[in-house]
Amino acid sequence: MNLDMMEGAALVIGAGGGLGAALVAQLSGAEGGSPAYSAVLGLSRSSLPAIDYGDEASLKTAAGWVAEQCAAQQLELRLLIVASGFLHGPEGQPERSFSQLDAGYLAHVLQVNAIGPALVMKHFLPLLPRQGRCIAAFLSARVGSIGDNALGGWYGYRASKAALNQLVKTASVEMTRRNRLSVCVALHPGTVATALSQPFAKTGLNVRPAQEAASDLLAVIQCLQPGDTGNLLDYQGLTLPF
C-alpha cells in the first residue's frame, strides 16, 4: 500500500453498521492483520461524538473532533469511507409500484442516502490534504445506476443512490482541482449479509458476509488511481454505468 496512506489516518462514517464495523476492524488490524493506517477512526449515530444526518451541527462538531485527533497525532486524513445507508425501517419499505410512493419514506431515504453524505462532503472533504494521495469513497448501490435499471421498483432507494452518484461525481471535479492525486468514488458493495439487506436476501443472490465485502472493497480502494475519480465501481473494481 502507498506509504502516504500507511502514515495517514482513515475515517469510516457509518461505523456502527455491519459493513462499517467490518471496515474499521480490517483497517485497524483487529482481525489479525496489520493495520493499514497509523490511526483508524469511526463515527456513527452512537459514537462519541455522534453524528446525525438530520442535524448538520453534529457533523460540524464531528469534523472538528477528527481534525483534533489528526493534529494530536501529527497525521493527515488520507482515507474517508462513508458506509451509512437506509433501505427499510419504521419510515417505510422500498416500493414495488408508483402507487406505493410515500412522501415520508422518500424524504427519509433521501436524507440518509444523499443529503447526509452531501453534508459529509461539506464538513469532511476539507480535512483531506491538498497534496499526495487521498481517497473519499461513498458506498452506493448498483440499483442507483439509471443505465442499469431494467427491473424498476425501489423508487426512493434508486433515486437516492442516483443522487449520491451525482454528488460524488461533482465533488470529484472539485477535489481534483484541489489535489490532482485525490480520488473520489462511489462503490457498490454487492449484497451484504447485514440488517439493511436481510429482508431481501433470497436464493440466487450472491449474499456475502460483511467481512468478505469489506475485504473486497478495501482491495478496490487500494488499487484506485486518479483516473478512477468520479466513477461508480463495484466490489470487483469494475466500472458501472451511471
C-alpha positions as CSV (number, residue, x, y, z in Angstrom):
1,M,0.0,0.0,0.0
2,N,1.1,3.5,-0.7
3,L,3.4,4.9,2.0
4,D,1.5,8.1,2.3
5,M,-1.6,6.1,3.1
6,M,0.2,4.0,5.7
7,E,1.3,7.1,7.5
8,G,-2.1,8.7,7.5
9,A,-5.4,8.4,9.2
10,A,-8.5,6.6,8.0
11,L,-12.1,7.5,8.9
12,V,-15.2,5.4,8.5
13,I,-18.6,7.1,8.8
14,G,-21.3,4.6,9.5
15,A,-19.0,2.5,11.7
16,G,-22.0,1.3,13.7
17,G,-23.4,-0.8,10.8
18,G,-22.4,-4.3,9.9
19,L,-20.2,-3.3,6.9
20,G,-18.9,-0.2,8.5
21,A,-17.8,-2.1,11.6
22,A,-16.1,-4.7,9.4
23,L,-14.2,-1.9,7.5
24,V,-13.0,-0.4,10.8
25,A,-11.9,-3.8,12.1
26,Q,-9.9,-4.6,8.9
27,L,-8.3,-1.2,8.6
28,S,-7.2,-1.3,12.2
29,G,-5.9,-4.9,12.1
30,A,-8.4,-6.1,14.7
31,E,-8.8,-9.3,12.7
32,G,-5.2,-10.4,13.0
33,G,-3.8,-8.5,10.0
34,S,-1.5,-5.5,10.0
35,P,-3.1,-2.0,10.5
36,A,-3.5,-0.3,7.1
37,Y,-3.2,3.2,8.6
38,S,-1.5,4.8,11.5
39,A,-4.9,5.7,13.0
40,V,-8.4,4.5,12.2
41,L,-11.4,6.5,13.4
42,G,-15.1,5.5,13.3
43,L,-18.2,7.7,13.6
44,S,-21.8,6.7,13.8
45,R,-25.1,7.6,15.5
46,S,-23.8,6.0,18.7
47,S,-20.2,7.2,18.7
48,L,-18.7,10.0,20.8
49,P,-19.1,12.4,19.2
50,A,-22.2,11.1,17.5
51,I,-23.4,12.1,14.0
52,D,-26.9,12.7,12.9
53,Y,-27.7,13.4,9.3
54,G,-30.7,15.4,10.4
55,D,-28.5,17.7,12.5
56,E,-25.8,19.4,10.5
57,A,-24.3,20.8,13.7
58,S,-23.4,17.2,14.7
59,L,-21.4,16.8,11.5
60,K,-19.5,20.0,12.0
61,T,-18.7,19.0,15.6
62,A,-17.5,15.5,14.5
63,A,-15.4,17.0,11.7
64,G,-13.7,19.3,14.3
65,W,-13.1,16.2,16.5
66,V,-11.5,14.3,13.6
67,A,-9.2,17.3,12.9
68,E,-8.2,17.4,16.5
69,Q,-7.4,13.7,16.6
70,C,-5.2,14.0,13.4
71,A,-3.4,17.1,14.7
72,A,-2.7,15.5,18.0
73,Q,-1.0,12.5,16.3
74,Q,0.5,14.7,13.5
75,L,-1.3,12.7,10.8
76,E,-3.2,13.7,7.7
77,L,-6.6,12.2,6.9
78,R,-5.9,10.1,3.8
79,L,-9.0,7.9,3.6
80,L,-12.6,8.7,4.2
81,I,-15.2,6.0,3.7
82,V,-18.9,6.8,4.1
83,A,-20.7,3.5,4.8
84,S,-24.0,4.7,6.0
85,G,-27.3,3.9,4.3
86,F,-31.0,3.3,4.6
87,L,-33.3,1.0,2.7
88,H,-36.1,0.0,5.1
89,G,-37.4,0.6,8.6
90,P,-40.2,2.2,10.5
91,E,-40.2,5.0,8.0
92,G,-41.2,2.6,5.2
93,Q,-40.3,-0.1,2.8
94,P,-38.9,0.0,-0.8
95,E,-41.8,0.5,-3.3
96,R,-42.8,-2.1,-5.8
97,S,-45.0,0.3,-7.7
98,F,-45.5,4.1,-8.1
99,S,-48.8,3.5,-6.3
100,Q,-46.8,2.9,-3.1
101,L,-44.8,6.1,-3.3
102,D,-44.9,7.9,0.1
103,A,-43.6,11.4,0.8
104,G,-42.3,10.4,4.3
105,Y,-40.3,7.5,3.1
106,L,-38.9,9.4,0.2
107,A,-37.8,12.2,2.4
108,H,-36.1,9.9,4.9
109,V,-34.3,7.7,2.3
110,L,-33.0,10.9,0.5
111,Q,-31.9,12.4,3.8
112,V,-29.8,9.4,4.8
113,N,-28.5,8.3,1.4
114,A,-28.0,11.6,-0.3
115,I,-28.4,14.7,1.8
116,G,-26.4,13.3,4.7
117,P,-23.4,12.3,2.5
118,A,-23.6,15.7,0.9
119,L,-23.2,17.4,4.3
120,V,-20.3,14.9,5.0
121,M,-18.7,16.3,1.8
122,K,-19.1,19.8,3.1
123,H,-17.5,19.2,6.5
124,F,-15.1,16.4,6.0
125,L,-13.6,16.7,2.5
126,P,-11.8,19.9,3.5
127,L,-9.9,17.7,6.0
128,L,-8.2,15.8,3.2
129,P,-4.7,17.0,2.3
130,R,-4.0,19.2,-0.7
131,Q,-1.0,17.2,-1.7
132,G,-0.4,13.5,-2.1
133,R,-2.8,10.5,-2.5
134,C,-6.1,10.7,-0.6
135,I,-9.4,8.9,-1.2
136,A,-13.0,9.6,-0.4
137,A,-15.2,6.5,-1.0
138,F,-19.0,6.6,-0.7
139,L,-21.0,3.4,-0.6
140,S,-23.6,3.5,-3.2
141,A,-25.5,0.7,-5.0
142,R,-25.9,-0.8,-8.4
143,V,-29.6,-0.1,-8.3
144,G,-28.8,3.6,-8.3
145,S,-27.5,3.3,-11.8
146,I,-30.0,4.7,-14.3
147,G,-28.4,3.0,-17.2
148,D,-28.6,-0.4,-15.5
149,N,-32.2,-0.1,-14.4
150,A,-34.1,-2.8,-16.2
151,L,-36.3,-4.1,-13.4
152,G,-38.0,-1.0,-12.0
153,G,-39.3,-0.7,-8.4
154,W,-37.5,0.7,-5.3
155,Y,-38.2,4.2,-6.5
156,G,-36.9,6.0,-3.4
157,Y,-33.7,3.9,-2.9
158,R,-32.8,4.0,-6.5
159,A,-33.3,7.8,-6.7
160,S,-31.3,8.4,-3.5
161,K,-28.4,6.4,-4.7
162,A,-28.5,8.1,-8.2
163,A,-28.4,11.4,-6.4
164,L,-25.4,10.2,-4.3
165,N,-23.6,9.2,-7.5
166,Q,-24.1,12.7,-9.0
167,L,-22.9,14.3,-5.7
168,V,-19.8,12.1,-5.8
169,K,-19.1,12.9,-9.5
170,T,-19.4,16.6,-8.8
171,A,-17.3,16.5,-5.7
172,S,-14.6,14.6,-7.6
173,V,-14.2,17.5,-10.0
174,E,-13.7,20.0,-7.2
175,M,-11.3,17.6,-5.3
176,T,-9.1,17.2,-8.4
177,R,-8.8,21.0,-8.7
178,R,-7.7,21.0,-5.0
179,N,-5.4,18.0,-5.2
180,R,-4.6,16.3,-8.5
181,L,-3.8,13.0,-6.8
182,S,-7.1,12.8,-4.9
183,V,-9.8,10.2,-5.7
184,C,-13.5,10.4,-5.0
185,V,-15.6,7.4,-6.0
186,A,-18.9,5.7,-5.3
187,L,-18.6,2.0,-4.5
188,H,-21.2,-0.8,-5.0
189,P,-20.5,-3.4,-2.2
190,G,-22.9,-6.0,-3.6
191,T,-25.5,-7.7,-1.4
192,V,-24.0,-8.0,2.1
193,A,-25.4,-10.0,5.0
194,T,-26.4,-7.1,7.1
195,A,-29.6,-5.7,8.6
196,L,-30.1,-3.5,5.6
197,S,-30.3,-6.3,3.1
198,Q,-31.6,-9.2,5.3
199,P,-35.3,-9.0,4.5
200,F,-34.5,-9.0,0.8
201,A,-31.8,-11.7,0.6
202,K,-33.2,-14.7,-1.3
203,T,-31.9,-17.8,-3.1
204,G,-30.0,-16.9,-6.2
205,L,-28.4,-13.7,-4.8
206,N,-24.7,-13.7,-4.0
207,V,-25.1,-12.6,-0.4
208,R,-21.6,-12.2,1.2
209,P,-20.5,-11.8,4.8
210,A,-19.6,-8.3,5.9
211,Q,-16.0,-9.3,6.5
212,E,-15.7,-10.6,2.9
213,A,-17.4,-7.5,1.5
214,A,-15.1,-5.2,3.5
215,S,-12.0,-7.0,2.3
216,D,-13.2,-6.7,-1.3
217,L,-13.9,-3.0,-1.0
218,L,-10.6,-2.3,0.6
219,A,-8.8,-4.2,-2.2
220,V,-10.6,-2.0,-4.7
221,I,-9.7,1.2,-2.7
222,Q,-6.1,0.2,-2.5
223,C,-5.8,0.0,-6.3
224,L,-7.7,3.2,-7.1
225,Q,-5.9,5.8,-9.3
226,P,-6.7,9.4,-10.0
227,G,-8.1,8.4,-13.3
228,D,-10.8,6.5,-11.5
229,T,-12.1,9.5,-9.7
230,G,-15.8,10.3,-10.2
231,N,-16.7,6.8,-11.1
232,L,-19.1,4.2,-9.7
233,L,-17.2,0.9,-9.2
234,D,-18.3,-2.5,-7.9
235,Y,-16.6,-4.6,-5.3
236,Q,-14.6,-6.3,-8.1
237,G,-13.2,-3.0,-9.4
238,L,-15.4,-2.9,-12.5
239,T,-16.8,0.5,-13.6
240,L,-20.6,0.6,-13.7
241,P,-22.7,2.9,-15.8
242,F,-24.4,5.9,-14.1
